[in-house]
């Protein structure tokens, strides 16, 4: 996620990952009468924030980096482990001992490399299609691949069903991005970093003729391996890749869609000074490497900000070293959190809530950032279950659920 600091820490955390037993789990909370999608602007008063704690949910994992609900009524959760496996949590049986998917033979793992993302097709309950993002053995190229659920076992993917959807060469071993998500439009979004090293030495962030440093949007239903959506912003331009939805990104490690209104929130990991949250729009240029957050990347030189999209929130690296994007909370356990965007930091373990102060908040002044928790976790990702409840993943091997402090 960052450069040299995270390489050494990730290696250490892998060595420390334990094999502790599954923790006891509490039953799902009963649904409340509130409609989570009815809240567009939460109470903006700072004292309206709920008191939150982390409830242990799963342990004994190896470098968990993504959590995705099955969305098929089973209550299952899929947990991505960076070395190359996907595990299944079943609410009746707990964490299943056998992986749902094992692609360790295909994955180059270490530092920021590995199996980095998972997305289930919107019709997964019917077609069993799933997509993964990993760095390929031996060269570290990014691969987006499709697999299908085994016809004989819903808790296992068919290892023979794999096919490559997209391959992107990576010039350096870091800033791989790795997030996959289907949007409310049914299309697959793919986050790619600038290719690595420091300062974007190859200039990928501001070069839309490369897929690096960009958020892609592709149609995996209309053609093989994929089709270009006709309304992608750079369709028909000779100087840009038509897969690109937005660009100017350094390392978009985690992004998500608000399940109620479809807004796309993307957290972009900064260089040395600023971490940022972006509200992504079609064709937007999010500034890297001209800008880091809302600031010129090379201050003495100065920069021009015309045509660039500035973040809706940022924080200095005094508060952390690598931002981890989360979700707009749409659950019911924490009613006062509904409508706020929850995110955190890998190094400091802090978790924040971003509150919109006005309807249709678009600019930095339309949002307020408050600290929810100061934890000891190395937060690698957040997850959302089928009910909209939030989970924090600790790279050291555990998953926690956000619940009321009392």
ZAKOL-644513 format. One record per atom (N, C-alpha, C, CB): residue in one letter; x, y, z. Coordinates in steps of 0.2 Angstrom, whole numbers, plus 2048, in hexadecimal, padded with zeros to 3 digits. Each point is the difference from the previous one (the first is absolute). Glycine has a CB too. Example, Ala and Ser with C-alpha at 12.3 -4.5 7.8 and 13.67 -1.06 7.14 Angstrom:
! residues 2
a8427E4827a7FC806800a804806800a7F77FA806s80780B7F6s804806801s7FC805803s8067FD7F6
//
This chain:
! residues 406
x8047FA800x7FC806800x804806800x7F77FA806x80E8077FFx8058057FFx8067FD7FDx7FC80680Ax80A7FC7F6x8067FE7FDx8047FC805x8008097F7x8067F980Bx8057FC803x7FD7FE807x8098057FAx7F380080Ax7FE7FE807x7FC7FA800x80180D802x7FA7F37F9x7FB7FA800x8037FA7FEx7F78087FEx80F7F87FEx8037F97FEx8027FC806x8048067F5x8007FE80Fx8037FC806x7FB7FE805x80A8077FFx7F17FE802x7FA7FE805x7FC7FA7FDx80080C804x7FF7F47F6x7FC7FA7FDx8037FA801x7FB8077F8x80C7F9807x8047FA801x8007FD807x8078037F6x7F980280Fx8007FE807x7F97FE802x809809802x7F27FA7FCx7F97FE801x7FF7F97FEx7FC80C800x8067F27FAx7FF7F97FDx8047FB805x7FF8057F4x8077FD80Fx8037FB804x7FC800807x80B8037FAx7F2802808x7FC800806x7F97FD800x80780A803x7F77F57F7x7F97FD7FFx7FF7FA803x7FF8067F5x7FC7F9810x7FF7FA804x7FB7FC7FDx80480680Ax7FB7F47FAx7FA7FC7FEx7FC7FF806x8087FA7F8x7F680B80Bx7FB800805x7F97FD7FEx80780A806x7F57F37FFx7FA7FE7FEx7FB8057FFx8027F6806x7F98087F6x7FA8057FFx7FD802806x7FE7FB7F5x80180C80Cx7FD803806x7F87FE800x809809800x7F47F7806x7F97FF800x7FD8067FDx8017F980Ax7F98067F2x7FD8057FDx7F9801803x8067FD7F5x7F880980Ax7F9802803x7FB8007FAx805807809x7F57F87F8x7FB8007FBx7FF8077FDx7FA7F6805x80380A7F5x7FF8067FCx7FB804804x8037FB7F5x7FE80C80Bx7FB804804x7F98007FCx809807804x7F27FA800x7F98007FCx8008077FDx7FB7F8809x8018077F1x7FF8067FCx7FC806804x8017F87F5x80180E80Ax7FC805803x7FC8047FBx809801808x7F28037FAx7FC8037FCx8038067FBx7F77FD809x80E8057F9x8038067FCx8027FD7F9x80480680Bx7FB7FF7F0x8027FE7F9x8078037FFx7F48007FCx8127FC804x8068047FFx8018047FAx8057F6806x7F78097F5x8018047FAx7FC807800x8017F57FAx7FB80B80Cx7FC807800x804805803x7F67FA802x811805801x804805803x8058027FAx7FF7FB80Cx80080B7F2x8058037FCx805805803x7F77FF7F7x80780580Ex804804804x7FF7FE808x8008097F7x8057F380Cx7FF7FF807x801806804x8057F57FEx7F980B808x801805805x807802800x7F67FC807x80B80B7F7x8078027FFx804801807x7FD8057F5x7FF7FC810x803801807x8067FB801x7F5806804x8117FC7FEx8057FB802x7FE7FB806x8088097FDx7F37FA807x7FE7FB806x7FB7FB7FEx803809808x7FB7F87F1x7FB7FB7FDx8037FA7FEx7F98097FDx80E7F7803x8037F97FEx7FF7FB805x8098077FAx7F67F3804x7FF7FB805x8077FD803x7F67FD7F9x80980180Dx8067FC803x8007F97FDx7FF80780Bx8077F87F2x8017F97FCx8067FC803x7FB8067F6x8047F480Ax8067FC802x8017FA7FBx7FE80280Cx8077FB7F4x8027FA7FBx7FE7FA804x8098067FAx7F37F6803x7FE7F9803x8047FB7FCx7F5804804x80F7F8800x8047FA7FCx7FB7FC7FCx809800809x7F87FE7F1x7FC7FC7FCx8037FA7FDx7FA80B7FDx80C7F6800x8037FA7FEx808801801x7F77FE7F7x80C7FC80Ax808801801x8027F97FDx80080780Ax8077F97F6x8037FA7FDx8018017F8x7FB7F9809x80480D7F4x8018017F9x8078027FFx7F48037FFx80E7FC7FAx8078027FEx7FF8067FCx8047F5801x7FE811801x8008067FCx7F98027FDx80D7FE7FEx7EE802805x7FA8027FDx8008077FDx7FA7F8808x8038097F2x8018067FDx7F98027FCx80C7FE7FEx7EF7FE803x7F98027FDx7FB7FB803x8058047F5x7F57FF80Bx7FA7FC803x7FA8027FCx8057FF80Bx7F87FC7F2x7FA8017FBx7FA7FB802x8098037F7x7F180080Ax7FB7FB801x7FD7FC7FAx7FD809809x8017F17F8x7FE7FC7FBx7FA8037FCx8047F6806x7F780D7FEx7FB8047FDx7FA7FB7FDx8088097FEx7F97F1805x7FB7FB7FDx7FB7FD805x8097FD7F8x7F680780Ex7FC7FE805x8037FB805x7F78027F8x80F7FC807x8037FB804x803803806x8027F97F7x80080D809x803804806x8087FF800x7F67FF806x80C7FD7F4x8077FF800x8048067FEx7FE7F47FDx80980C806x8048057FEx8077FD7FDx7FB80780Ax8077FC7F1x8077FE7FDx805804802x7FA7FB7F6x80B80280Dx806804802x8067FF7FCx7FC80080Cx8078057F1x8067FF7FCx807800804x7FA8057F7x80A7F6808x806800804x8068017FAx7FB7F8809x80980D7F9x8058027FBx8047FB7FDx80080B807x8027F07FDx8057FB7FCx7FC7FC7FAx8067FF80Bx7F48027F5x7FD7FD7FAx7FA7FB801x80A8017FCx7F280080Ax7FA7FC801x7FA804802x8087F7804x7F28077FBx7FA803802x7FD7FB805x7FE8067F5x8007FC811x7FD7FC805x7F8802800x80B7FF807x7F27FC7FCx7F8801801x7FF800807x7FE7FA7F5x7FE80B80Dx7FD800807x7F97FE7FFx808809805x7F57F27FEx7F97FF800x7FD801807x8027F77F7x7F880C80Ax7FE802806x7FE7FA804x7FC80A7FBx8037F0802x7FE7FA804x8067FC802x7F58007FAx810800801x8067FC801x806803802x7FB7F97F8x80580E808x806804801x8058007FAx7FF7FC80Cx8078057F5x8058007FBx8027F97FEx80580B805x7FA7F47F4x8017F97FDx8077FF800x7F58017FAx80D7F9807x8077FE800x8038007F9x7FE7FA80Ax7FE8047F1x8038007F9x7FF8067FCx7FE7F4800x80680F7FDx7FF8067FCx7FB7FF7FBx80C803802x7F08037FDx7FC8007FAx8038007FAx7F8807807x80E7FD7F8x8048017FAx807800803x7F78067F9x80E7F6803x807800802x8048017F9x7FE7F880Ax80580E7F6x8038027FAx808801802x7F58057FAx80D7F880Bx807802802x8057FE7FBx7FC7FE80Cx8037FD7F0x8057FE7FBx8008057FBx7FE7F4802x7FD8117FDx8008057FBx802807802x7F77FA7FBx80A80680Cx800807803x808801802x7F4800804x80E8067FBx807802802x7FE805807x8068007F4x7FC7FD811x7FE803807x806803803x7F67F8801x80980E802x806803804x7FF807800x8077F67FEx7FA80E808x7FF807800x7F98027FEx80C8017FDx7F38037FEx7FA8027FDx7FD7FB7FBx80380C803x8007EF7FBx7FE7FB7FBx7FC7FB803x80A8037F9x7F27FA803x7FC7FA803x7F98007FCx80680080Bx7F67FC7F8x7F98007FFx7FC806803x8007F37FFx7FE8127FDx7FE806803x7F9802800x80B8037FDx7F17FA7FFx7F9802800x7FC7FA7FDx80380C7FFx7F67F5803x7FB7FB7FEx7FA8047FEx8057F7807x7F78077F4x7F98037FFx7FC7FA7FDx80580C7FEx7F57F4805x7FB7FB7FEx7FB8037FAx8017FA80Cx7FE8027EFx7FB8037FBx7FA802803x8057F97F7x7F780C807x7FA802803x7FB7FA800x80280C7FCx7FF7F07FFx7FB7FA800x8047FA802x7FA8057F7x80A7FC80Ex8047FA803x7FC7FA802x809808803x7F17FA800x7FC7FB803x7FD7FB7FBx7FD808809x8037FB7F0x7FD7FC7FBx8067FD7FBx7F6807801x80F7FD7FEx8057FE7FBx8077FE803x7FB8077F8x8067FA80Fx8067FE803x8068037FEx7FA7F5802x8068117FBx8068037FDx804804805x7FB8007F4x80B80080Cx804804805x8068027FDx7FB7FA80Ax80880C7F8x8068037FDx805802805x7F98047F7x80D7FA808x806802804x8058047FDx7FE7F5806x80680F7FEx8058047FEx8067FE804x7F980A7FDx80D7F47FFx8067FE803x8068027FCx7FA7F6806x80C8097FEx8068017FCx8037FA7FEx80280A806x8007F57F4x8017F97FDx8077FE801x7F88037F7x8097F780Ax8067FD801x8037FE7F9x7FD7FB80Bx8098077F3x806802804x8018087FFx8057F57FFx7F780E7FDx8028077FEx7FD805804x8027FC7F5x7F880380Ex7FD805804x7FB8047FCx80A801807x7F47FD7F3x7FB8047FCx7F97FF804x8077FE7F5x7F580780Ax7F97FF803x7FC7FC7FBx80180C806x7FB7F07FDx7FC7FB7FCx7F9801804x8097F87FCx7F28097FFx7F97FF802x7FD7FA7FDx7FF80D802x7FF7EE802x7FE7FA7FEx7F97FE802x80C7FC800x7F08007FCx7FA7FE802x8007F8802x7FB8097F8x8017F680Dx7FF7F9802x7F97FF801x80B7FF805x7F37FA7FBx7F97FF801x7FF7FB806x7FE8017F4x7FD7FF810x7FE7FC805x8007F87FEx7FA80A806x8087F27FDx8007F97FFx7F87FE7FFx80B7FD806x7F47FF7F5x7F97FE800x7FE7FB805x8008017F4x8047FC810x7FF7FB805x801802807x8047F87F8x7FE80F809x802802806x7FF808801x8077F5802x7F480E800x800807800x805803805x7F47FF7FEx8107FD806x805803804x8077FF7FDx7F97FE80Ax8078007EFx8077FF7FDx7FF8037F9x8037F6806x80280E7F7x8008027F9x8047FB7FCx80080C804x7FE7F37F6x8037FB7FCx8078037FEx7F47FC7FCx811801806x8078027FEx8018007F8x8047FC80Cx7F97FF7F1x8018007F9x7FC8057FCx8027F4801x7FA810802x7FC8057FCx8038067FFx7F67FB805x8108067FEx8048077FFx8018027F9x8057FE80Bx7FA8087F4x8028037F9x802808801x7F87F87FAx80D80A803x802807801x7FC8057FCx80C7FB801x7F280A803x7FC8057FDx8048067FEx7F77FD807x80E8057FDx8058067FEx8067FE803x7F6808800x8107FA7FDx807800802x8038077FFx8017F47FEx80280F808x8038067FFx8077FF803x7F5807801x8107FB7FBx8077FF803x802805805x8037FC7F5x801802810x801805806x808801800x7F67FC806x80C80A7F9x8078027FFx8047FF807x7FD8087F7x7FF7F980Fx8037FF806x7FC7FC805x80580C7FFx7FD7F2807x7FC7FB804x7FB803804x80A7F9800x7F580E800x7FB803805x7FB8047FCx809800809x7F28027FAx7FB8047FEx7FC7FC7FAx80680B803x7F87F07FFx7FC7FB7FCx7F8802800x8097F7801x7F580D803x7F9800801x7FD7FA802x7FF8097F8x7FC7F4805x7FE7F9801x7F8800801x80B7FE805x7F28077FDx7F9800801x7FC7FE7FAx801808809x7FA7F47F8x7FB7FE7FAx7F9801804x8077F87FAx7F480C802x7FA800802x7FB8017FAx80480680Bx7F67F77F6x7FB8017FBx7FC807802x7FF7F37FDx8008117FEx7FC806802x7F97FF7FFx8098077FCx7F37FE806x7F87FF800x7FE7FF7F8x7FF80780Bx8067FB7F1x7FE7FF7F9x8027F97FDx80280C7FFx8007F0805x8017F97FEx8077FF7FDx7F47FE7FFx810807801x8078007FDx8057FF805x7FC8077F6x80A7F6808x8057FF804x805805800x7FF7F47FEx80380F808x805805801x8067FD803x7F7809802x80F7F97FBx8067FE802x805805802x7FE7F67F8x80580A80Ex805805802x8077FE7FFx7F8804809x80C8017F4x8077FE7FEx804806803x7FD7F97F6x80880680Dx805805802x8048027FBx8007FC80Bx8058097F6x8048037FBx8067FC7FEx7FD80B805x8037EF7FDx8067FC7FEx8067FF805x7FC8037F4x804802811x8047FF805x806804800x7FD7F5800x80880A804x806804802x7FD806804x8077FC7F6x7FD80980Ax7FE806804x7FF8067FBx8057FC80Ax7F68087F7x7FF8067FCx7FE7FF7F9x808805807x7F57F57F7x7FE7FF7F9x8058017FBx7F4802804x8127FB7FCx8068027FCx7FE7FF7F8x8087FD809x7F37FF7F6x7FF7FE7F8x7FA8057FEx8047F4801x7F9810804x7FB8047FEx7F97FD7FEx8098077FCx7F57F4807x7FA7FC7FEx7FA804803x8067F5800x7FA80E805x7FA803803x7FD8057FCx8057FE80Bx7FF8067F1x7FD8057FCx8007FE7F8x804808808x7FD7F17F7x8007FE7F9x7FA7FB7FFx80D801800x7EE8017FDx7FA7FC7FFx8017FB7FAx7F9809805x80D7F77F8x8017FB7FBx8037F9803x8028097F8x7FF7F780Fx8017FA804x7FB7FE804x80C8037FFx7F37F7803x7FB7FE805x802801807x7FC7F87F8x80B809809x802801807x7FE807802x80A7F97FEx7F5808809x7FE806803x7F98027FFx80C8037FFx7F07F8800x7F98017FDx7FB7FB803x8058057F6x7F57FD80Ax7FA7FC802x7FD7FE7F9x7FE80680Cx8027F47F3x7FD7FD7FAx7F87FE801x80C7FC7FCx7F18047FEx7F97FE800x7FF7FC7FAx7FC80A806x8027EF7FBx7FF7FC7FAx7FA7FB801x80D8007FFx7F17FE7FBx7FA7FC800x8027F97FFx7F98097FBx8067F2809x8027F9800x7FA7FC7FEx809802808x7F28017F6x7FA7FC7FEx7FF8007F8x7FB80280Bx8078037F2x7FE8017F9x8057FD7FBx7FA80A803x80C7F57FFx8057FD7FBx8057FC804x7FE80A7F8x8077F3805x8057FC803x8078037FEx7F87F5801x80C80D803x8007FF807x7FC806803x80B7FA800x7F480C7FDx7FC805802x7FE8057FBx8057FF80Bx7F68057F6x7FF8057FBx801807803x7F77F87FBx80980D801x801807803x7F9803800x80C8017FBx7F280180Bx7F9804800x8008067FCx7FF7FC80Cx7FC8057F0x8008067FBx800806803x7FA7F97F9x80480880Ex801806803x806802804x7F47FF800x8117FC800x806802803x8038067FDx8027F4802x801810802x8028077FEx8058017FBx7FD80380Bx8077F87F3x8058017FBx7FF7FB7FAx808803809x7F27FB7F6x7FF7FC7FAx8018047FAx7F87F9807x80B8057F4x8018037FAx806805800x7F47FF7FFx810802807x806804800x8067FC7FFx7FA808808x80A7FA7F3x8067FC7FEx806801805x7FD8027F4x802803811x805801805x7FF7FD807x80380B7F9x7F87F1807x7FD7FE807x7FE7F97FFx7FD80B804x8037F1801x7FD7F9801x7F9801801x80B7FB804x7F18017F8x7F9801801x7FD7FC806x7FF8017F4x8057FB80Fx7FE7FD807x800805806x8057F57FBx7FE810804x801805806x7F9803801x80C8027FDx7F37FE80Ax7FA804802x802807804x7FA7F5801x80C80A802x803806804x8087FF800x7F5802807x80F8037FAx8077FF800x803805805x8007FB7F4x80780580Cx803805804x8017FD807x7FC80A7F9x8047EF808x8007FD806x8077FD802x7F47FD7FEx80E803808x8077FD802x7FF7F9802x80480B804x7F87F3801x7FF7F9802x7F9800803x80C7FE802x7EF8017F9x7F97FF803x7FF7F9803x7FC8087F7x8067F780Fx8007FA803x7F97FD801x80B803806x7F08027FDx7FA7FE801x7FB8057FEx8047F9809x7F68057F4x7FB8047FEx7F97FD801x8088067F8x7F37FD808x7F97FD801x7FB8057FDx8047FA80Ax7F68027F5x7FA8047FEx7FB800806x8027FD7F4x7FB80980Dx7FB801805x7FA7FC7FDx80380B804x7FB7F0800x7FB7FB7FEx7F98037FFx8067F7806x7F980F7FCx7FA804800x7FF8057FAx7FF7FF80Cx8068057F3x8008057FAx8057FE7FBx7FC808808x8097F37F9x8047FF7FAx807804800x7F67FC7FAx80B80980Bx8068047FFx8067FC801x7F980A805x80C7F87F8x8067FC800x806803804x7FD7FB7F5x804802811x805803804x8077FC800x7F7804808x80E8007F7x8077FD7FEx805803805x7FD7FD7F4x8077FF80Fx805802805x8077FF7FCx7F97FE80Bx80B8077F4x8068007FCx806801805x7FA8047F5x80A7F780Bx806800805x8058057FDx7FE7F4803x804811802x8058057FEx8077FE800x7F8808805x80C7FD7FAx8077FF800x804800807x8008057F4x80180180Ex803801806x7FC805805x80B7FE7FAx7F0806803x7FE805804x7F8800801x8098077FBx7F37F7800x7F9800800x7FD7FA7FEx80180C7FEx7F97F2805x7FC7FA7FEx7F98037FFx8067F8807x7F78057F4x7FA8047FDx7FA7FB7FFx8078097FBx7F37FA805x7FA7FD7FEx7FD8047FAx7FD7FB80Cx8018017EFx7FD8037FAx7F97FE7FFx80B8017FBx7F1803803x7F97FF7FDx8018007F9x7FA80580Ax8067F57F3x8027FF7F9x7FA8017FBx8097F8804x7F880C7F7x7FB8017FAx8037FE7FAx7FB809806x8017F67F5x8027FE7F9x8058047FDx7F57FB7FFx8118027FFx8058047FDx804805804x7F97FF7F6x807800811x803805804x8087FE800x7F6801807x80E8057FAx8077FF801x801802807x8038037F4x8007F8810x801801807x807803802x7F77F7802x80C80B7F9x806804802x8077FD800x7F8806806x8097F47FCx8067FD801x8048007F9x7FC7F980Ax80A8097F6x805802805x801808800x8057F57FFx7F680E7FEx800808801x7FF801807x7FC8027F4x7FF7FB80Fx7FD801807x8017FA804x7F88087FBx8097F980Bx7FF7FB806x7FB803804x80C7FC7FFx7EE801802x7FB803803x7FE8067FCx8037FB80Bx7FC80A7F9x7FE8077FEx8068047FFx7F57FF805x8117FF7FBx806804800x8057FE7FAx7FF80080Dx8058057F1x8047FF7FBx8057FA802x7FF80C7FCx8037EF800x8047FB802x807802801x7F97F87FAx80980D802x807803800x7FF808802x8057F77F7x7FA80A80Fx7FE807802x8058067FDx7FC7FB80Bx80A8047F5x8048067FEx7FF8017F8x8097FD809x7F57FE7F4x7FF8017F9x7F98037FEx8087F67FEx7F3808807x7FA8027FFx7FC7FC7FBx80480C802x7F57F57FDx7FD7FC7FBx7F98047FEx8057F5805x7F88087F6x7FA8037FDx7FB7FB802x8058067F6x7F57FC80Dx7FB7FC802x7FA8007FBx80480180Cx7FC8037EFx7FA8007FCx7FF7F97FDx80380C7FDx7F77F2803x7FE7FA7FDx8017FA804x8038057F6x8007FC810x8017FA805x7FA800805x80D8017FEx7F27F9804x7FB7FF805x8037FF807x7F97FA7F8x80580A80Dx804800806x7FC7FC805x80480C7FEx7FF7F1807x7FD7FB805x7FB804804x80A7F9800x7F1802802x7FB803805x802800807x7F77FC7F8x80F800809x803800807x8077FE7FFx7F57FD806x80F8057FFx8077FE800x803800807x8028047F5x8037F980Dx804800806x8078007FFx7F67FB806x80E8087FEx807800800x8037F9802x80180C801x8057F27FDx8037FA802x802800807x8047FE7F4x7FB807810x801800807x7FB7FC803x80580B800x7F57F47FDx7FB7FC802x8007F97FEx7F980A801x80B7F47FAx8017F97FDx8048007FAx7F57FE805x80B7FD7F8x8057FF7FAx7FD7FD7FAx8097FF808x7F17FE7F8x7FD7FD7FAx7F8800802x80B7F97FDx7F180B7FFx7F9800801x7FD7FA7FDx80080C7FFx7FB7F1805x7FC7FA7FEx7F98027FFx8087F9806x7F58077F4x7F98027FFx7FB7FB803x8048067F5x7F77FD80Dx7FA7FC803x7FA8007FCx80580280Bx7F58007F9x7FA8007FDx7FC805803x8007F47FEx7FB80F7FEx7FA803804x7FC7FC804x8008087F6x7FF7F9810x7FD7FB804x7F88007FFx809802809x7F57F87F5x7F87FF7FFx7FE7FA804x8018057F4x8017FA811x7FE7FB805x7FA803804x80B7F97FFx7F4803807x7FB802805x8027FF807x7F87FD7F8x80E800809x8037FF807x802807803x8047F57FDx7FE8107FEx803806802x7FC8067FDx80B7FB802x7EE806800x7FC8057FCx8038077FFx7F77F9805x80D809800x803807800x8068007FBx7FD80280Bx8057F87F2x8068007FCx7FD8007F8x8077FA809x7F38057F7x7FD7FF7F9x8018067FCx7F77F9804x80B8067F6x8028067FBx807802800x7F4803801x8107FB804x807802801x8047FB7FDx7FD80680Ax8097FD7F3x8057FC7FCx8057FE806x7FE8057F4x8037F580Cx8057FD806x8067FD7FCx7F77FD808x80F8067FAx8067FE7FDx806800806x7FC8047F4x80A7F980Ax805800805x8078017FDx7F87F8807x80D8067FDx8078007FEx8037FA802x80080C802x8047F17FAx8047FA801x805800806x7FF7FE7F3x80580880Dx805800805x7FE802807x8088037F6x7F480280Ax7FE803807x7FA7FC803x80480B7FCx7F87F2800x7FA7FC802x7FA805802x8087F8804x7F980E7FAx7FA805801x7FB7FE7FBx808809805x7F27F87FEx7FA8007FCx7FC806800x7FF7F4802x7FF80F7F9x7FC8067FFx7F97FF7FDx80B8077FFx7F17FE802x7FA8017FDx8008077FCx7FA7F8809x8038087F1x8008067FCx7F88017FFx80B7FE7FAx7F3808809x7F9802800x7FF8057FBx7FF7FD80Cx7FC8027F0x7FD8057FBx7FD806804x7FF7F77F7x80280F808x7FD805803x7FA8037FDx80B803805x7F57FC7F4x7FA8027FCx7FE7FB7FBx80480C801x7F67F47FDx7FE7FB7FAx8048017FAx7F5800804x80D7FA7F9x8048007FAx807803801x7F58007F9x80E7FE80Dx806803801x8067FE7FBx7FD80080Cx8068057F1x8057FF7FBx807802802x7F68017F8x80A80580Cx807803801x8027FE807x7FD80A7F8x80A7F8809x8037FE807x7FC804805x80B7FE7FBx7F3808804x7FC804805x7F97FD802x80780A7FCx7F77F2800x7F97FC801x8017FA805x7FC8047F4x80A7FB80Ex8017FA804x804801807x8007F97F5x7FE804810x804800806x8037F9802x7F980A804x80D7F67FEx8047FA801x8017FF808x8058007F5x7F87FB80Ex8017FF807x8037F9802x7F6807802x80E7F9803x8037F9802x7FA7FC803x80C805801x7F37F57FDx7FC7FB804x8047FC805x7F98007F5x80C7FD809x8047FB804x8088017FEx7F67F8800x80E807806x8078007FFx8027F9802x80280C802x8007F07F9x8017F8802x8077FF7FFx7F47FD7FCx80D7FC805x8077FE800x8007FB7F9x80280080Dx7F98007EFx8007FC7FAx8058037FBx7F47FC803x80E7FF7F9x8038027F9x7FA7FF7FBx80C7FD803x7F08087FCx7FA8007FCx8027FF7F9x7F9807808x8057F37F5x8017FF7F9x7FA8017FCx8087F8803x7F28087FFx7FA8017FDx7FA800804x8057FA7F6x7F5809808x7FA7FF803x7FC7FC7FCx80180B805x7FA7F27FEx7FB7FC7FCx7F9801802x8087F7800x7F38087FCx7F9801801x7FC7FA7FFx80280C7FDx7FA7F2808x7FC7FA7FFx7FA8017FCx8057FB80Ax7F68007F5x7FA8017FCx7FB805804x8027F47FBx7FF80D80Bx7FC804804x803807801x7FB7F7806x80A80B7F7x804806800x804801806x7F68047F9x80B7F780Bx804801806x8078007FEx7F87FA807x80D8097FDx8068017FEx8057FC804x7FD80C7FDx8097F2800x8057FC803x8078037FEx7F97F67FFx80B80A806x8078027FFx8057FA7FFx7FD80B806x8077F57F5x8057FA800x807802802x7F97FC7F6x80A80080Ex806801803x8057FC7FCx7FC80380Cx8097FF7F1x8057FC7FCx8037FB804x80280A7F9x7FF7F780Ex8037FB804x7FC7FA801x805809806x7F47F77F7x7FD7F9800x7F9800802x80B7FB801x7F280B800x7F9800804x7FB8047FCx8067FE80Bx7F48017F6x7FA8047FEx7FC803806x8007FA7F5x7FF80C80Bx7FC803806x7F98037FDx80B802807x7F07FE7FDx7FA8037FEx7FF806804x7FB7F57FDx8028117FFx7FF806804x7F97FF803x8078077F8x7F97FA80Fx7FA800803x7FF806805x8007F37FFx7FA80E804x800805805x8047FF806x7F48017FDx80F804806x8057FF806x7FD7FD806x80680A7FBx7F37F7806x7FD7FD806x7FF7F97FFx7FB80B803
//
